[in-house]
Amino acid sequence: MRKVQLREAKAKLSALVEGAAKGETAIITNRGQPRAVLVGLDEWNRLCKVPSFGRLLAVSGLEEADLPPRDTSSLRDIAL
């Protein structure tokens, strides 16, 4: 995955789009911080078809009785 500064991305947008179409993902940064990701349309369509975890659970057929009881004990003892 290639990192590109915003200024460079503006100047080389056509090349970045062509690279994305070939499967080369680019992270666009602004002031050193990641701000956007450029991916090709094929990758975008693939990612859009991935169902959410909630949707997977909803269609799983699980019922409340199928799940173990939730542990409500404190994770750790700390003094605040």
Residue frames as a rotation matrix with the C-alpha (Angstrom) as fourth column:
MET 1
0.588 0.809 0.000 0.00
0.809 -0.588 0.000 0.00
0.000 0.000 -1.000 0.00
ARG 2
-0.376 -0.737 0.563 1.45
0.767 -0.587 -0.257 3.30
0.520 0.335 0.786 -1.10
LYS 3
0.249 0.395 -0.885 1.31
0.787 -0.615 -0.053 6.48
-0.565 -0.683 -0.463 1.02
VAL 4
-0.329 -0.256 0.909 0.92
0.814 -0.566 0.135 9.74
0.480 0.784 0.395 -0.89
GLN 5
-0.705 0.078 -0.705 0.79
0.407 -0.770 -0.491 13.29
-0.581 -0.633 0.511 0.43
LEU 6
0.315 0.948 -0.047 -2.30
0.554 -0.224 -0.802 15.24
-0.770 0.226 -0.596 -0.57
ARG 7
0.287 -0.277 -0.917 -0.26
-0.554 -0.829 0.077 17.72
-0.781 0.486 -0.392 -2.62
GLU 8
-0.782 -0.620 -0.068 1.32
-0.450 0.485 0.750 14.86
-0.432 0.617 -0.658 -4.59
ALA 9
-0.478 0.690 0.544 -2.08
0.602 0.708 -0.369 13.13
-0.640 0.151 -0.753 -4.99
LYS 10
0.492 0.658 -0.570 -3.52
0.049 -0.674 -0.737 16.28
-0.869 0.335 -0.364 -6.56
ALA 11
0.002 -0.601 -0.799 -0.64
-0.836 -0.439 0.328 16.49
-0.548 0.667 -0.504 -9.00
LYS 12
-0.845 -0.428 -0.321 -0.69
-0.533 0.726 0.434 12.78
0.047 0.537 -0.842 -9.90
LEU 13
-0.156 0.880 0.448 -4.39
-0.681 0.233 -0.695 11.95
-0.716 -0.414 0.563 -9.65
SER 14
0.527 0.366 -0.767 -4.57
-0.839 0.366 -0.402 10.31
0.134 0.856 0.500 -13.08
ALA 15
-0.328 -0.746 -0.580 -1.66
-0.538 0.652 -0.535 7.98
0.777 0.136 -0.615 -12.27
LEU 16
-0.836 0.058 0.546 -3.16
-0.501 0.328 -0.801 7.12
-0.226 -0.943 -0.245 -8.87
VAL 17
0.216 0.976 0.028 -6.53
-0.796 0.192 -0.574 6.30
-0.566 0.102 0.818 -10.45
GLU 18
0.379 -0.153 -0.913 -4.86
-0.729 0.557 -0.396 4.08
0.569 0.816 0.100 -13.05
GLY 19
-0.717 -0.692 -0.079 -2.91
-0.458 0.554 -0.696 2.33
0.526 -0.462 -0.714 -10.28
ALA 20
-0.516 0.619 0.592 -6.09
-0.639 0.181 -0.748 1.82
-0.570 -0.764 0.302 -8.25
ALA 21
0.487 0.719 -0.495 -7.78
-0.864 0.313 -0.394 0.30
-0.128 0.620 0.774 -11.29
LYS 22
0.113 -0.558 -0.822 -4.89
-0.468 0.700 -0.540 -2.21
0.877 0.445 -0.182 -11.41
GLY 23
0.653 0.248 -0.716 -5.30
0.405 0.685 0.606 -3.06
0.640 -0.685 0.347 -7.72
GLU 24
-0.472 -0.870 -0.140 -2.73
0.664 -0.247 -0.706 -0.67
0.580 -0.426 0.694 -6.22
THR 25
0.618 0.719 -0.318 -4.26
0.732 -0.379 0.566 0.93
0.287 -0.582 -0.760 -3.13
ALA 26
-0.435 -0.736 0.519 -3.05
0.427 -0.676 -0.601 4.38
0.793 -0.040 0.608 -2.05
ILE 27
0.268 0.413 -0.870 -3.37
0.952 -0.250 0.175 6.05
-0.145 -0.876 -0.460 1.33
ILE 28
0.070 -0.179 0.981 -3.64
0.423 -0.885 -0.192 9.83
0.903 0.429 0.014 1.00
THR 29
-0.029 -0.197 -0.980 -2.16
0.997 -0.082 -0.013 11.76
-0.078 -0.977 0.198 3.90
ASN 30
0.463 0.126 0.877 -2.51
0.230 -0.973 0.019 15.37
0.856 0.193 -0.479 4.99
ARG 31
0.287 -0.491 0.822 0.12
-0.815 -0.576 -0.059 16.80
0.502 -0.654 -0.566 7.34
GLY 32
-0.691 -0.721 -0.057 1.39
-0.625 0.636 -0.453 13.27
0.363 -0.277 -0.890 7.94
GLN 33
-0.521 0.590 0.617 -1.99
-0.412 0.460 -0.787 11.88
-0.748 -0.664 0.003 9.01
PRO 34
-0.912 0.260 0.316 -3.90
0.409 0.607 0.681 9.33
-0.015 0.751 -0.660 6.90
ARG 35
-0.629 0.695 -0.348 -7.08
-0.476 -0.698 -0.534 10.97
-0.614 -0.171 0.770 5.58
ALA 36
0.491 0.800 -0.344 -8.37
-0.775 0.222 -0.591 8.84
-0.397 0.558 0.729 2.71
VAL 37
-0.390 -0.540 0.746 -7.82
-0.032 0.818 0.575 5.60
-0.920 0.200 -0.337 0.82
LEU 38
0.073 0.340 -0.938 -8.00
-0.960 -0.232 -0.158 5.27
-0.271 0.912 0.309 -2.93
VAL 39
-0.468 -0.140 0.873 -9.06
-0.045 0.990 0.135 1.82
-0.883 0.024 -0.469 -4.12
GLY 40
-0.957 0.097 -0.273 -10.14
-0.271 0.039 0.962 0.50
0.104 0.994 -0.011 -7.47
LEU 41
-0.165 0.986 -0.025 -13.77
-0.965 -0.156 0.210 -0.09
0.203 0.059 0.977 -8.35
ASP 42
0.094 0.165 -0.982 -13.38
-0.185 0.972 0.145 -3.90
0.978 0.168 0.122 -8.28
GLU 43
-0.753 -0.434 -0.494 -12.03
0.403 0.289 -0.868 -3.77
0.520 -0.853 -0.043 -4.73
TRP 44
-0.820 0.508 0.265 -14.76
-0.572 -0.698 -0.430 -1.33
-0.034 -0.504 0.863 -3.68
ASN 45
0.084 0.894 -0.440 -17.48
-0.824 0.311 0.474 -3.61
0.561 0.323 0.762 -5.03
ARG 46
-0.155 -0.224 -0.962 -15.92
0.219 0.942 -0.255 -6.59
0.963 -0.251 -0.097 -3.26
LEU 47
-0.951 -0.269 -0.152 -15.81
0.213 -0.214 -0.953 -4.73
0.224 -0.939 0.261 0.04
CYS 48
-0.571 0.801 0.179 -19.41
-0.811 -0.584 0.030 -3.55
0.129 -0.128 0.983 -0.32
LYS 49
0.160 0.657 -0.737 -20.63
-0.499 0.698 0.514 -7.12
0.852 0.285 0.439 -0.52
VAL 50
-0.718 -0.440 -0.539 -19.14
0.243 0.567 -0.787 -8.14
0.652 -0.696 -0.300 2.84
PRO 51
0.354 0.935 0.005 -22.05
0.294 -0.116 0.949 -8.45
0.888 -0.334 -0.316 5.27
SER 52
-0.083 -0.317 0.945 -21.91
-0.756 -0.598 -0.267 -6.77
0.650 -0.736 -0.189 8.66
PHE 53
-0.933 -0.297 -0.203 -21.41
-0.078 0.718 -0.692 -8.86
0.352 -0.629 -0.693 11.79
GLY 54
-0.614 0.769 0.178 -24.87
-0.484 -0.189 -0.854 -7.85
-0.624 -0.610 0.489 12.99
ARG 55
0.180 0.676 -0.715 -26.45
-0.984 0.131 -0.124 -9.05
0.010 0.725 0.688 9.76
LEU 56
-0.433 -0.407 -0.804 -24.59
-0.425 0.879 -0.217 -12.37
0.795 0.248 -0.554 10.00
LEU 57
-0.990 0.091 0.109 -25.88
-0.068 0.370 -0.926 -12.86
-0.124 -0.924 -0.361 13.53
ALA 58
-0.314 0.943 -0.111 -29.42
-0.773 -0.322 -0.547 -11.96
-0.551 -0.085 0.830 12.50
VAL 59
0.358 0.459 -0.813 -29.54
-0.886 0.442 -0.140 -14.64
0.295 0.770 0.565 9.82
SER 60
-0.647 -0.752 -0.126 -27.63
-0.666 0.637 -0.387 -17.27
0.371 -0.166 -0.913 11.83
GLY 61
0.156 0.784 -0.601 -30.73
-0.153 0.620 0.769 -18.74
0.976 -0.028 0.216 13.44
LEU 62
-0.756 -0.466 -0.460 -29.25
0.391 0.241 -0.888 -18.42
0.525 -0.851 0.000 16.92
GLU 63
0.469 0.864 0.180 -31.69
0.227 -0.315 0.922 -17.92
0.853 -0.392 -0.344 19.75
GLU 64
0.295 -0.346 0.891 -31.00
-0.775 -0.631 0.011 -16.36
0.559 -0.694 -0.454 23.12
ALA 65
0.821 0.072 0.566 -30.94
-0.454 0.684 0.572 -19.79
-0.346 -0.726 0.594 24.76
ASP 66
0.846 -0.532 0.032 -28.11
0.417 0.624 -0.660 -20.84
0.331 0.572 0.750 22.40
LEU 67
0.184 -0.796 0.576 -25.73
-0.170 -0.603 -0.779 -18.28
0.968 0.046 -0.247 23.89
PRO 68
-0.228 -0.319 -0.920 -23.84
0.831 0.429 -0.355 -18.80
0.508 -0.845 0.167 27.16
PRO 69
0.780 0.514 -0.357 -24.71
0.626 -0.642 0.443 -16.46
-0.002 -0.569 -0.822 30.03
ARG 70
0.436 -0.599 0.672 -22.78
0.086 -0.716 -0.693 -13.22
0.896 0.359 -0.261 30.02
ASP 71
0.004 -0.548 -0.837 -20.04
0.975 0.189 -0.119 -12.83
0.224 -0.815 0.534 32.61
THR 72
0.669 0.349 0.657 -20.78
0.258 -0.937 0.236 -9.56
0.698 0.011 -0.716 34.42
SER 73
0.640 -0.496 -0.586 -17.83
0.676 0.002 0.737 -9.74
-0.365 -0.868 0.337 36.83
SER 74
0.774 -0.425 -0.469 -15.26
-0.426 -0.898 0.112 -6.95
-0.469 0.113 -0.876 36.78
LEU 75
0.841 -0.494 -0.219 -12.45
-0.005 0.398 -0.918 -7.44
0.540 0.773 0.332 34.32
ARG 76
-0.182 -0.916 -0.358 -9.80
0.635 0.168 -0.754 -6.37
0.751 -0.365 0.551 36.83
ASP 77
0.684 0.342 -0.644 -9.53
0.728 -0.385 0.567 -4.74
-0.054 -0.857 -0.513 40.20
ILE 78
-0.372 -0.780 0.504 -8.06
0.701 -0.592 -0.398 -1.25
0.608 0.206 0.766 40.06
ALA 79
0.023 0.301 -0.953 -8.14
0.842 -0.520 -0.144 1.66
-0.539 -0.799 -0.265 42.43
LEU 80
0.050 0.057 0.997 -9.25
0.780 -0.625 -0.003 4.91
0.623 0.778 -0.076 40.91
